[in-house]
Amino acid sequence: TPSENFYGDIEFSYDVTDGEEVVAAGLDLTVTPVNDAPEPQDQAFTVGEDGLLTFTDADLLTGATDVEGDNLTVEGVTYTGADGVLTD
């Protein structure tokens, strides 16, 4: 079993016999990568009562990682509470 997130080439060797003769053979296996989901980090901000909070995509992406090193972006910011308004 390969390690988690492994991709690359693997070579196997094995023997084939008819009971009298033994012949070596090989197998080349290529494990292709798949896209893994990004791993975001929860963020916390503080704002005073009746204050205004401004944050950027970079603020929301702080600490986020992607095992393949893909460029990460923020998509679909929503707020469903009744205690304020979220504007773009």
PDB file of N, CA, C and O in Angstrom:
ATOM      1  N   THR A   1       0.852  -1.185   0.000  1.00  0.00           N
ATOM      2  CA  THR A   1       0.000   0.000   0.000  1.00  0.00           C
ATOM      3  C   THR A   1       0.891   1.238   0.000  1.00  0.00           C
ATOM      4  O   THR A   1       1.744   1.382   0.875  1.00  0.00           O
ATOM      5  N   PRO A   2       0.705   2.128  -0.963  1.00  0.00           N
ATOM      6  CA  PRO A   2       1.533   3.343  -0.985  1.00  0.00           C
ATOM      7  C   PRO A   2       1.123   4.322   0.109  1.00  0.00           C
ATOM      8  O   PRO A   2       0.029   4.226   0.664  1.00  0.00           O
ATOM      9  N   SER A   3       1.997   5.249   0.407  1.00  0.00           N
ATOM     10  CA  SER A   3       1.716   6.290   1.392  1.00  0.00           C
ATOM     11  C   SER A   3       0.584   7.181   0.890  1.00  0.00           C
ATOM     12  O   SER A   3       0.333   7.261  -0.313  1.00  0.00           O
ATOM     13  N   GLU A   4      -0.095   7.846   1.815  1.00  0.00           N
ATOM     14  CA  GLU A   4      -1.165   8.773   1.459  1.00  0.00           C
ATOM     15  C   GLU A   4      -0.616   9.858   0.533  1.00  0.00           C
ATOM     16  O   GLU A   4       0.477  10.380   0.755  1.00  0.00           O
ATOM     17  N   ASN A   5      -1.375  10.189  -0.494  1.00  0.00           N
ATOM     18  CA  ASN A   5      -1.037  11.206  -1.495  1.00  0.00           C
ATOM     19  C   ASN A   5       0.159  10.827  -2.370  1.00  0.00           C
ATOM     20  O   ASN A   5       0.718  11.683  -3.056  1.00  0.00           O
ATOM     21  N   PHE A   6       0.556   9.547  -2.352  1.00  0.00           N
ATOM     22  CA  PHE A   6       1.654   9.116  -3.220  1.00  0.00           C
ATOM     23  C   PHE A   6       1.203   9.114  -4.673  1.00  0.00           C
ATOM     24  O   PHE A   6       0.083   8.709  -4.984  1.00  0.00           O
ATOM     25  N   TYR A   7       2.066   9.562  -5.546  1.00  0.00           N
ATOM     26  CA  TYR A   7       1.898   9.357  -6.976  1.00  0.00           C
ATOM     27  C   TYR A   7       3.287   9.245  -7.587  1.00  0.00           C
ATOM     28  O   TYR A   7       4.256   9.798  -7.067  1.00  0.00           O
ATOM     29  N   GLY A   8       3.368   8.528  -8.687  1.00  0.00           N
ATOM     30  CA  GLY A   8       4.652   8.317  -9.338  1.00  0.00           C
ATOM     31  C   GLY A   8       4.736   6.917  -9.916  1.00  0.00           C
ATOM     32  O   GLY A   8       3.718   6.247 -10.090  1.00  0.00           O
ATOM     33  N   ASP A   9       5.943   6.481 -10.212  1.00  0.00           N
ATOM     34  CA  ASP A   9       6.171   5.184 -10.843  1.00  0.00           C
ATOM     35  C   ASP A   9       6.637   4.156  -9.820  1.00  0.00           C
ATOM     36  O   ASP A   9       7.415   4.460  -8.916  1.00  0.00           O
ATOM     37  N   ILE A  10       6.141   2.930  -9.986  1.00  0.00           N
ATOM     38  CA  ILE A  10       6.524   1.797  -9.135  1.00  0.00           C
ATOM     39  C   ILE A  10       6.885   0.633 -10.060  1.00  0.00           C
ATOM     40  O   ILE A  10       6.209   0.404 -11.064  1.00  0.00           O
ATOM     41  N   GLU A  11       7.939  -0.093  -9.726  1.00  0.00           N
ATOM     42  CA  GLU A  11       8.334  -1.271 -10.493  1.00  0.00           C
ATOM     43  C   GLU A  11       8.218  -2.505  -9.606  1.00  0.00           C
ATOM     44  O   GLU A  11       8.680  -2.502  -8.465  1.00  0.00           O
ATOM     45  N   PHE A  12       7.598  -3.564 -10.136  1.00  0.00           N
ATOM     46  CA  PHE A  12       7.487  -4.846  -9.445  1.00  0.00           C
ATOM     47  C   PHE A  12       8.214  -5.893 -10.269  1.00  0.00           C
ATOM     48  O   PHE A  12       8.292  -5.790 -11.493  1.00  0.00           O
ATOM     49  N   SER A  13       8.740  -6.893  -9.595  1.00  0.00           N
ATOM     50  CA  SER A  13       9.274  -8.051 -10.307  1.00  0.00           C
ATOM     51  C   SER A  13       8.641  -9.299  -9.703  1.00  0.00           C
ATOM     52  O   SER A  13       8.308  -9.335  -8.518  1.00  0.00           O
ATOM     53  N   TYR A  14       8.482 -10.320 -10.539  1.00  0.00           N
ATOM     54  CA  TYR A  14       7.895 -11.573 -10.078  1.00  0.00           C
ATOM     55  C   TYR A  14       8.408 -12.702 -10.963  1.00  0.00           C
ATOM     56  O   TYR A  14       8.951 -12.468 -12.043  1.00  0.00           O
ATOM     57  N   ASP A  15       8.228 -13.920 -10.488  1.00  0.00           N
ATOM     58  CA  ASP A  15       8.658 -15.099 -11.229  1.00  0.00           C
ATOM     59  C   ASP A  15       7.439 -15.878 -11.697  1.00  0.00           C
ATOM     60  O   ASP A  15       6.423 -15.945 -11.005  1.00  0.00           O
ATOM     61  N   VAL A  16       7.556 -16.465 -12.881  1.00  0.00           N
ATOM     62  CA  VAL A  16       6.516 -17.330 -13.434  1.00  0.00           C
ATOM     63  C   VAL A  16       7.150 -18.701 -13.652  1.00  0.00           C
ATOM     64  O   VAL A  16       8.252 -18.810 -14.190  1.00  0.00           O
ATOM     65  N   THR A  17       6.436 -19.749 -13.226  1.00  0.00           N
ATOM     66  CA  THR A  17       6.984 -21.099 -13.380  1.00  0.00           C
ATOM     67  C   THR A  17       5.925 -22.043 -13.930  1.00  0.00           C
ATOM     68  O   THR A  17       4.727 -21.864 -13.710  1.00  0.00           O
ATOM     69  N   ASP A  18       6.398 -23.053 -14.652  1.00  0.00           N
ATOM     70  CA  ASP A  18       5.524 -24.133 -15.115  1.00  0.00           C
ATOM     71  C   ASP A  18       5.790 -25.405 -14.313  1.00  0.00           C
ATOM     72  O   ASP A  18       5.355 -26.492 -14.693  1.00  0.00           O
ATOM     73  N   GLY A  19       6.494 -25.260 -13.223  1.00  0.00           N
ATOM     74  CA  GLY A  19       6.859 -26.397 -12.395  1.00  0.00           C
ATOM     75  C   GLY A  19       8.269 -26.885 -12.658  1.00  0.00           C
ATOM     76  O   GLY A  19       8.855 -27.583 -11.831  1.00  0.00           O
ATOM     77  N   GLU A  20       8.815 -26.520 -13.809  1.00  0.00           N
ATOM     78  CA  GLU A  20      10.173 -26.924 -14.147  1.00  0.00           C
ATOM     79  C   GLU A  20      11.078 -25.718 -14.401  1.00  0.00           C
ATOM     80  O   GLU A  20      12.183 -25.640 -13.864  1.00  0.00           O
ATOM     81  N   GLU A  21      10.611 -24.798 -15.206  1.00  0.00           N
ATOM     82  CA  GLU A  21      11.386 -23.611 -15.554  1.00  0.00           C
ATOM     83  C   GLU A  21      10.811 -22.394 -14.828  1.00  0.00           C
ATOM     84  O   GLU A  21       9.600 -22.279 -14.644  1.00  0.00           O
ATOM     85  N   VAL A  22      11.705 -21.488 -14.419  1.00  0.00           N
ATOM     86  CA  VAL A  22      11.302 -20.244 -13.765  1.00  0.00           C
ATOM     87  C   VAL A  22      11.812 -19.081 -14.612  1.00  0.00           C
ATOM     88  O   VAL A  22      12.988 -19.021 -14.969  1.00  0.00           O
ATOM     89  N   VAL A  23      10.906 -18.165 -14.923  1.00  0.00           N
ATOM     90  CA  VAL A  23      11.264 -17.002 -15.731  1.00  0.00           C
ATOM     91  C   VAL A  23      10.836 -15.748 -14.971  1.00  0.00           C
ATOM     92  O   VAL A  23       9.718 -15.659 -14.463  1.00  0.00           O
ATOM     93  N   ALA A  24      11.750 -14.786 -14.908  1.00  0.00           N
ATOM     94  CA  ALA A  24      11.448 -13.518 -14.233  1.00  0.00           C
ATOM     95  C   ALA A  24      10.657 -12.607 -15.170  1.00  0.00           C
ATOM     96  O   ALA A  24      10.863 -12.604 -16.384  1.00  0.00           O
ATOM     97  N   ALA A  25       9.754 -11.841 -14.579  1.00  0.00           N
ATOM     98  CA  ALA A  25       8.969 -10.857 -15.335  1.00  0.00           C
ATOM     99  C   ALA A  25       8.867  -9.591 -14.497  1.00  0.00           C
ATOM    100  O   ALA A  25       9.197  -9.586 -13.311  1.00  0.00           O
ATOM    101  N   GLY A  26       8.413  -8.534 -15.122  1.00  0.00           N
ATOM    102  CA  GLY A  26       8.296  -7.264 -14.400  1.00  0.00           C
ATOM    103  C   GLY A  26       6.990  -6.562 -14.709  1.00  0.00           C
ATOM    104  O   GLY A  26       6.311  -6.860 -15.692  1.00  0.00           O
ATOM    105  N   LEU A  27       6.665  -5.634 -13.855  1.00  0.00           N
ATOM    106  CA  LEU A  27       5.457  -4.829 -14.017  1.00  0.00           C
ATOM    107  C   LEU A  27       5.810  -3.393 -13.670  1.00  0.00           C
ATOM    108  O   LEU A  27       6.345  -3.124 -12.595  1.00  0.00           O
ATOM    109  N   ASP A  28       5.516  -2.477 -14.568  1.00  0.00           N
ATOM    110  CA  ASP A  28       5.686  -1.049 -14.305  1.00  0.00           C
ATOM    111  C   ASP A  28       4.304  -0.463 -14.050  1.00  0.00           C
ATOM    112  O   ASP A  28       3.390  -0.653 -14.852  1.00  0.00           O
ATOM    113  N   LEU A  29       4.150   0.242 -12.948  1.00  0.00           N
ATOM    114  CA  LEU A  29       2.867   0.825 -12.559  1.00  0.00           C
ATOM    115  C   LEU A  29       3.051   2.324 -12.369  1.00  0.00           C
ATOM    116  O   LEU A  29       3.968   2.763 -11.675  1.00  0.00           O
ATOM    117  N   THR A  30       2.180   3.099 -12.985  1.00  0.00           N
ATOM    118  CA  THR A  30       2.187   4.546 -12.802  1.00  0.00           C
ATOM    119  C   THR A  30       0.938   4.940 -12.024  1.00  0.00           C
ATOM    120  O   THR A  30      -0.181   4.680 -12.466  1.00  0.00           O
ATOM    121  N   VAL A  31       1.129   5.567 -10.868  1.00  0.00           N
ATOM    122  CA  VAL A  31       0.027   6.069 -10.050  1.00  0.00           C
ATOM    123  C   VAL A  31      -0.104   7.554 -10.359  1.00  0.00           C
ATOM    124  O   VAL A  31       0.807   8.335 -10.087  1.00  0.00           O
ATOM    125  N   THR A  32      -1.247   7.940 -10.932  1.00  0.00           N
ATOM    126  CA  THR A  32      -1.456   9.342 -11.312  1.00  0.00           C
ATOM    127  C   THR A  32      -2.066  10.114 -10.142  1.00  0.00           C
ATOM    128  O   THR A  32      -2.854   9.558  -9.378  1.00  0.00           O
ATOM    129  N   PRO A  33      -1.710  11.387  -9.998  1.00  0.00           N
ATOM    130  CA  PRO A  33      -2.238  12.177  -8.881  1.00  0.00           C
ATOM    131  C   PRO A  33      -3.699  12.557  -9.099  1.00  0.00           C
ATOM    132  O   PRO A  33      -4.166  12.660 -10.234  1.00  0.00           O
ATOM    133  N   VAL A  34      -4.404  12.763  -8.002  1.00  0.00           N
ATOM    134  CA  VAL A  34      -5.764  13.303  -8.029  1.00  0.00           C
ATOM    135  C   VAL A  34      -5.751  14.614  -7.259  1.00  0.00           C
ATOM    136  O   VAL A  34      -4.881  14.835  -6.416  1.00  0.00           O
ATOM    137  N   ASN A  35      -6.697  15.467  -7.543  1.00  0.00           N
ATOM    138  CA  ASN A  35      -6.774  16.753  -6.853  1.00  0.00           C
ATOM    139  C   ASN A  35      -7.365  16.546  -5.461  1.00  0.00           C
ATOM    140  O   ASN A  35      -8.489  16.063  -5.327  1.00  0.00           O
ATOM    141  N   ASP A  36      -6.620  16.907  -4.439  1.00  0.00           N
ATOM    142  CA  ASP A  36      -7.120  16.857  -3.067  1.00  0.00           C
ATOM    143  C   ASP A  36      -7.732  18.204  -2.717  1.00  0.00           C
ATOM    144  O   ASP A  36      -7.304  19.242  -3.222  1.00  0.00           O
ATOM    145  N   ALA A  37      -8.728  18.179  -1.857  1.00  0.00           N
ATOM    146  CA  ALA A  37      -9.403  19.413  -1.440  1.00  0.00           C
ATOM    147  C   ALA A  37      -8.442  20.308  -0.657  1.00  0.00           C
ATOM    148  O   ALA A  37      -7.559  19.811   0.042  1.00  0.00           O
ATOM    149  N   PRO A  38      -8.614  21.623  -0.775  1.00  0.00           N
ATOM    150  CA  PRO A  38      -7.797  22.527   0.046  1.00  0.00           C
ATOM    151  C   PRO A  38      -8.165  22.375   1.516  1.00  0.00           C
ATOM    152  O   PRO A  38      -9.240  21.874   1.844  1.00  0.00           O
ATOM    153  N   GLU A  39      -7.282  22.804   2.387  1.00  0.00           N
ATOM    154  CA  GLU A  39      -7.517  22.727   3.829  1.00  0.00           C
ATOM    155  C   GLU A  39      -7.514  24.136   4.413  1.00  0.00           C
ATOM    156  O   GLU A  39      -6.461  24.653   4.786  1.00  0.00           O
ATOM    157  N   PRO A  40      -8.711  24.767   4.494  1.00  0.00           N
ATOM    158  CA  PRO A  40      -8.787  26.122   5.059  1.00  0.00           C
ATOM    159  C   PRO A  40      -8.678  26.090   6.576  1.00  0.00           C
ATOM    160  O   PRO A  40      -8.879  25.047   7.198  1.00  0.00           O
ATOM    161  N   GLN A  41      -8.363  27.222   7.161  1.00  0.00           N
ATOM    162  CA  GLN A  41      -8.316  27.384   8.613  1.00  0.00           C
ATOM    163  C   GLN A  41      -9.416  28.360   9.019  1.00  0.00           C
ATOM    164  O   GLN A  41      -9.613  29.383   8.362  1.00  0.00           O
ATOM    165  N   ASP A  42     -10.133  28.051  10.096  1.00  0.00           N
ATOM    166  CA  ASP A  42     -11.137  28.981  10.601  1.00  0.00           C
ATOM    167  C   ASP A  42     -10.462  30.290  11.000  1.00  0.00           C
ATOM    168  O   ASP A  42      -9.328  30.289  11.477  1.00  0.00           O
ATOM    169  N   GLN A  43     -11.154  31.390  10.806  1.00  0.00           N
ATOM    170  CA  GLN A  43     -10.635  32.715  11.144  1.00  0.00           C
ATOM    171  C   GLN A  43     -11.528  33.344  12.207  1.00  0.00           C
ATOM    172  O   GLN A  43     -12.704  32.996  12.314  1.00  0.00           O
ATOM    173  N   ALA A  44     -10.986  34.256  12.982  1.00  0.00           N
ATOM    174  CA  ALA A  44     -11.754  34.982  14.005  1.00  0.00           C
ATOM    175  C   ALA A  44     -11.371  36.455  13.939  1.00  0.00           C
ATOM    176  O   ALA A  44     -10.190  36.798  13.880  1.00  0.00           O
ATOM    177  N   PHE A  45     -12.370  37.314  13.951  1.00  0.00           N
ATOM    178  CA  PHE A  45     -12.167  38.760  13.935  1.00  0.00           C
ATOM    179  C   PHE A  45     -12.965  39.363  15.080  1.00  0.00           C
ATOM    180  O   PHE A  45     -13.931  38.760  15.549  1.00  0.00           O
ATOM    181  N   THR A  46     -12.575  40.532  15.528  1.00  0.00           N
ATOM    182  CA  THR A  46     -13.288  41.249  16.585  1.00  0.00           C
ATOM    183  C   THR A  46     -13.570  42.663  16.104  1.00  0.00           C
ATOM    184  O   THR A  46     -12.716  43.311  15.498  1.00  0.00           O
ATOM    185  N   VAL A  47     -14.782  43.132  16.383  1.00  0.00           N
ATOM    186  CA  VAL A  47     -15.162  44.497  16.027  1.00  0.00           C
ATOM    187  C   VAL A  47     -16.014  45.052  17.167  1.00  0.00           C
ATOM    188  O   VAL A  47     -16.807  44.330  17.771  1.00  0.00           O
ATOM    189  N   GLY A  48     -15.843  46.330  17.449  1.00  0.00           N
ATOM    190  CA  GLY A  48     -16.624  46.962  18.509  1.00  0.00           C
ATOM    191  C   GLY A  48     -18.084  47.122  18.113  1.00  0.00           C
ATOM    192  O   GLY A  48     -18.431  47.114  16.932  1.00  0.00           O
ATOM    193  N   GLU A  49     -18.928  47.268  19.122  1.00  0.00           N
ATOM    194  CA  GLU A  49     -20.358  47.478  18.890  1.00  0.00           C
ATOM    195  C   GLU A  49     -20.565  48.669  17.957  1.00  0.00           C
ATOM    196  O   GLU A  49     -19.930  49.711  18.122  1.00  0.00           O
ATOM    197  N   ASP A  50     -21.447  48.512  16.984  1.00  0.00           N
ATOM    198  CA  ASP A  50     -21.753  49.510  15.955  1.00  0.00           C
ATOM    199  C   ASP A  50     -20.544  49.805  15.063  1.00  0.00           C
ATOM    200  O   ASP A  50     -20.537  50.799  14.338  1.00  0.00           O
ATOM    201  N   GLY A  51     -19.539  48.957  15.115  1.00  0.00           N
ATOM    202  CA  GLY A  51     -18.337  49.151  14.306  1.00  0.00           C
ATOM    203  C   GLY A  51     -18.470  48.520  12.937  1.00  0.00           C
ATOM    204  O   GLY A  51     -19.461  47.856  12.632  1.00  0.00           O
ATOM    205  N   LEU A  52     -17.477  48.733  12.134  1.00  0.00           N
ATOM    206  CA  LEU A  52     -17.413  48.204  10.779  1.00  0.00           C
ATOM    207  C   LEU A  52     -16.195  47.293  10.673  1.00  0.00           C
ATOM    208  O   LEU A  52     -15.089  47.681  11.050  1.00  0.00           O
ATOM    209  N   LEU A  53     -16.397  46.106  10.170  1.00  0.00           N
ATOM    210  CA  LEU A  53     -15.300  45.156   9.972  1.00  0.00           C
ATOM    211  C   LEU A  53     -15.047  45.010   8.476  1.00  0.00           C
ATOM    212  O   LEU A  53     -15.967  44.729   7.707  1.00  0.00           O
ATOM    213  N   THR A  54     -13.823  45.200   8.078  1.00  0.00           N
ATOM    214  CA  THR A  54     -13.423  44.991   6.686  1.00  0.00           C
ATOM    215  C   THR A  54     -12.373  43.887   6.665  1.00  0.00           C
ATOM    216  O   THR A  54     -11.404  43.922   7.423  1.00  0.00           O
ATOM    217  N   PHE A  55     -12.578  42.909   5.790  1.00  0.00           N
ATOM    218  CA  PHE A  55     -11.589  41.842   5.640  1.00  0.00           C
ATOM    219  C   PHE A  55     -11.409  41.542   4.159  1.00  0.00           C
ATOM    220  O   PHE A  55     -12.286  41.820   3.341  1.00  0.00           O
ATOM    221  N   THR A  56     -10.258  40.970   3.833  1.00  0.00           N
ATOM    222  CA  THR A  56      -9.912  40.657   2.446  1.00  0.00           C
ATOM    223  C   THR A  56      -9.893  39.146   2.232  1.00  0.00           C
ATOM    224  O   THR A  56      -9.953  38.368   3.184  1.00  0.00           O
ATOM    225  N   ASP A  57      -9.809  38.750   0.971  1.00  0.00           N
ATOM    226  CA  ASP A  57      -9.648  37.332   0.667  1.00  0.00           C
ATOM    227  C   ASP A  57      -8.391  36.783   1.333  1.00  0.00           C
ATOM    228  O   ASP A  57      -8.390  35.663   1.846  1.00  0.00           O
ATOM    229  N   ALA A  58      -7.328  37.574   1.322  1.00  0.00           N
ATOM    230  CA  ALA A  58      -6.072  37.134   1.947  1.00  0.00           C
ATOM    231  C   ALA A  58      -6.272  36.864   3.434  1.00  0.00           C
ATOM    232  O   ALA A  58      -5.694  35.922   3.975  1.00  0.00           O
ATOM    233  N   ASP A  59      -7.096  37.691   4.105  1.00  0.00           N
ATOM    234  CA  ASP A  59      -7.389  37.456   5.522  1.00  0.00           C
ATOM    235  C   ASP A  59      -8.070  36.104   5.708  1.00  0.00           C
ATOM    236  O   ASP A  59      -7.745  35.361   6.635  1.00  0.00           O
ATOM    237  N   LEU A  60      -9.016  35.786   4.822  1.00  0.00           N
ATOM    238  CA  LEU A  60      -9.757  34.528   4.935  1.00  0.00           C
ATOM    239  C   LEU A  60      -8.911  33.316   4.559  1.00  0.00           C
ATOM    240  O   LEU A  60      -9.199  32.200   4.991  1.00  0.00           O
ATOM    241  N   LEU A  61      -7.877  33.526   3.764  1.00  0.00           N
ATOM    242  CA  LEU A  61      -7.012  32.422   3.334  1.00  0.00           C
ATOM    243  C   LEU A  61      -5.804  32.209   4.248  1.00  0.00           C
ATOM    244  O   LEU A  61      -4.988  31.325   3.989  1.00  0.00           O
ATOM    245  N   THR A  62      -5.681  33.000   5.305  1.00  0.00           N
ATOM    246  CA  THR A  62      -4.553  32.849   6.227  1.00  0.00           C
ATOM    247  C   THR A  62      -4.510  31.418   6.767  1.00  0.00           C
ATOM    248  O   THR A  62      -5.487  30.933   7.339  1.00  0.00           O
ATOM    249  N   GLY A  63      -3.392  30.761   6.584  1.00  0.00           N
ATOM    250  CA  GLY A  63      -3.202  29.403   7.086  1.00  0.00           C
ATOM    251  C   GLY A  63      -3.758  28.312   6.196  1.00  0.00           C
ATOM    252  O   GLY A  63      -3.538  27.133   6.472  1.00  0.00           O
ATOM    253  N   ALA A  64      -4.477  28.663   5.131  1.00  0.00           N
ATOM    254  CA  ALA A  64      -5.033  27.653   4.229  1.00  0.00           C
ATOM    255  C   ALA A  64      -3.906  27.003   3.429  1.00  0.00           C
ATOM    256  O   ALA A  64      -2.946  27.667   3.037  1.00  0.00           O
ATOM    257  N   THR A  65      -4.033  25.700   3.193  1.00  0.00           N
ATOM    258  CA  THR A  65      -3.015  24.969   2.438  1.00  0.00           C
ATOM    259  C   THR A  65      -3.663  24.101   1.368  1.00  0.00           C
ATOM    260  O   THR A  65      -4.858  23.810   1.420  1.00  0.00           O
ATOM    261  N   ASP A  66      -2.856  23.698   0.404  1.00  0.00           N
ATOM    262  CA  ASP A  66      -3.279  22.767  -0.633  1.00  0.00           C
ATOM    263  C   ASP A  66      -2.095  21.854  -0.926  1.00  0.00           C
ATOM    264  O   ASP A  66      -1.010  22.328  -1.263  1.00  0.00           O
ATOM    265  N   VAL A  67      -2.300  20.552  -0.799  1.00  0.00           N
ATOM    266  CA  VAL A  67      -1.199  19.592  -0.903  1.00  0.00           C
ATOM    267  C   VAL A  67      -0.514  19.650  -2.269  1.00  0.00           C
ATOM    268  O   VAL A  67       0.686  19.395  -2.365  1.00  0.00           O
ATOM    269  N   GLU A  68      -1.266  19.985  -3.334  1.00  0.00           N
ATOM    270  CA  GLU A  68      -0.649  20.092  -4.654  1.00  0.00           C
ATOM    271  C   GLU A  68      -0.044  21.467  -4.910  1.00  0.00           C
ATOM    272  O   GLU A  68       0.625  21.672  -5.923  1.00  0.00           O
ATOM    273  N   GLY A  69      -0.272  22.402  -4.004  1.00  0.00           N
ATOM    274  CA  GLY A  69       0.250  23.750  -4.185  1.00  0.00           C
ATOM    275  C   GLY A  69      -0.581  24.605  -5.123  1.00  0.00           C
ATOM    276  O   GLY A  69      -0.100  25.616  -5.633  1.00  0.00           O
ATOM    277  N   ASP A  70      -1.846  24.201  -5.359  1.00  0.00           N
ATOM    278  CA  ASP A  70      -2.726  24.987  -6.227  1.00  0.00           C
ATOM    279  C   ASP A  70      -2.975  26.368  -5.631  1.00  0.00           C
ATOM    280  O   ASP A  70      -2.947  26.542  -4.413  1.00  0.00           O
ATOM    281  N   ASN A  71      -3.221  27.352  -6.502  1.00  0.00           N
ATOM    282  CA  ASN A  71      -3.562  28.702  -6.077  1.00  0.00           C
ATOM    283  C   ASN A  71      -4.959  28.678  -5.452  1.00  0.00           C
ATOM    284  O   ASN A  71      -5.901  28.184  -6.071  1.00  0.00           O
ATOM    285  N   LEU A  72      -5.102  29.200  -4.245  1.00  0.00           N
ATOM    286  CA  LEU A  72      -6.388  29.190  -3.549  1.00  0.00           C
ATOM    287  C   LEU A  72      -7.067  30.541  -3.663  1.00  0.00           C
ATOM    288  O   LEU A  72      -6.411  31.581  -3.608  1.00  0.00           O
ATOM    289  N   THR A  73      -8.388  30.525  -3.824  1.00  0.00           N
ATOM    290  CA  THR A  73      -9.192  31.741  -3.865  1.00  0.00           C
ATOM    291  C   THR A  73     -10.413  31.556  -2.979  1.00  0.00           C
ATOM    292  O   THR A  73     -10.799  30.430  -2.667  1.00  0.00           O
ATOM    293  N   VAL A  74     -11.018  32.668  -2.576  1.00  0.00           N
ATOM    294  CA  VAL A  74     -12.241  32.639  -1.768  1.00  0.00           C
ATOM    295  C   VAL A  74     -13.430  32.697  -2.717  1.00  0.00           C
ATOM    296  O   VAL A  74     -13.433  33.459  -3.684  1.00  0.00           O
ATOM    297  N   GLU A  75     -14.442  31.881  -2.428  1.00  0.00           N
ATOM    298  CA  GLU A  75     -15.633  31.847  -3.268  1.00  0.00           C
ATOM    299  C   GLU A  75     -16.866  31.692  -2.390  1.00  0.00           C
ATOM    300  O   GLU A  75     -16.884  30.850  -1.492  1.00  0.00           O
ATOM    301  N   GLY A  76     -17.877  32.482  -2.635  1.00  0.00           N
ATOM    302  CA  GLY A  76     -19.167  32.296  -1.975  1.00  0.00           C
ATOM    303  C   GLY A  76     -19.194  32.657  -0.505  1.00  0.00           C
ATOM    304  O   GLY A  76     -19.532  31.805   0.317  1.00  0.00           O
ATOM    305  N   VAL A  77     -18.851  33.885  -0.135  1.00  0.00           N
ATOM    306  CA  VAL A  77     -18.936  34.328   1.260  1.00  0.00           C
ATOM    307  C   VAL A  77     -20.393  34.660   1.562  1.00  0.00           C
ATOM    308  O   VAL A  77     -21.005  35.456   0.851  1.00  0.00           O
ATOM    309  N   THR A  78     -20.954  34.058   2.609  1.00  0.00           N
ATOM    310  CA  THR A  78     -22.354  34.309   2.977  1.00  0.00           C
ATOM    311  C   THR A  78     -22.477  34.545   4.472  1.00  0.00           C
ATOM    312  O   THR A  78     -21.655  34.078   5.260  1.00  0.00           O
ATOM    313  N   TYR A  79     -23.510  35.273   4.847  1.00  0.00           N
ATOM    314  CA  TYR A  79     -23.843  35.499   6.254  1.00  0.00           C
ATOM    315  C   TYR A  79     -25.343  35.326   6.388  1.00  0.00           C
ATOM    316  O   TYR A  79     -26.109  35.945   5.649  1.00  0.00           O
ATOM    317  N   THR A  80     -25.773  34.483   7.329  1.00  0.00           N
ATOM    318  CA  THR A  80     -27.198  34.194   7.464  1.00  0.00           C
ATOM    319  C   THR A  80     -27.781  34.698   8.774  1.00  0.00           C
ATOM    320  O   THR A  80     -28.933  34.394   9.083  1.00  0.00           O
ATOM    321  N   GLY A  81     -27.026  35.454   9.548  1.00  0.00           N
ATOM    322  CA  GLY A  81     -27.516  35.974  10.820  1.00  0.00           C
ATOM    323  C   GLY A  81     -28.411  37.193  10.638  1.00  0.00           C
ATOM    324  O   GLY A  81     -28.586  37.696   9.529  1.00  0.00           O
ATOM    325  N   ALA A  82     -28.973  37.657  11.756  1.00  0.00           N
ATOM    326  CA  ALA A  82     -29.867  38.817  11.733  1.00  0.00           C
ATOM    327  C   ALA A  82     -29.232  40.025  12.407  1.00  0.00           C
ATOM    328  O   ALA A  82     -29.898  41.043  12.598  1.00  0.00           O
ATOM    329  N   ASP A  83     -27.952  39.931  12.772  1.00  0.00           N
ATOM    330  CA  ASP A  83     -27.315  40.987  13.562  1.00  0.00           C
ATOM    331  C   ASP A  83     -26.367  41.863  12.761  1.00  0.00           C
ATOM    332  O   ASP A  83     -25.432  42.431  13.325  1.00  0.00           O
ATOM    333  N   GLY A  84     -26.586  41.982  11.470  1.00  0.00           N
ATOM    334  CA  GLY A  84     -25.711  42.809  10.655  1.00  0.00           C
ATOM    335  C   GLY A  84     -25.929  42.543   9.189  1.00  0.00           C
ATOM    336  O   GLY A  84     -26.833  41.796   8.813  1.00  0.00           O
ATOM    337  N   VAL A  85     -25.111  43.147   8.364  1.00  0.00           N
ATOM    338  CA  VAL A  85     -25.226  43.016   6.917  1.00  0.00           C
ATOM    339  C   VAL A  85     -23.842  42.738   6.347  1.00  0.00           C
ATOM    340  O   VAL A  85     -22.857  43.364   6.741  1.00  0.00           O
ATOM    341  N   LEU A  86     -23.782  41.806   5.428  1.00  0.00           N
ATOM    342  CA  LEU A  86     -22.543  41.506   4.714  1.00  0.00           C
ATOM    343  C   LEU A  86     -22.651  42.114   3.327  1.00  0.00           C
ATOM    344  O   LEU A  86     -23.586  41.815   2.584  1.00  0.00           O
ATOM    345  N   THR A  87     -21.702  42.963   2.978  1.00  0.00           N
ATOM    346  CA  THR A  87     -21.693  43.569   1.644  1.00  0.00           C
ATOM    347  C   THR A  87     -20.375  43.265   0.962  1.00  0.00           C
ATOM    348  O   THR A  87     -19.354  43.037   1.610  1.00  0.00           O
ATOM    349  N   ASP A  88     -20.423  43.269  -0.345  1.00  0.00           N
ATOM    350  CA  ASP A  88     -19.228  42.980  -1.142  1.00  0.00           C
ATOM    351  C   ASP A  88     -18.590  44.272  -1.592  1.00  0.00           C
ATOM    352  O   ASP A  88     -17.567  44.250  -2.278  1.00  0.00           O
TER     353      ASP A  88
END
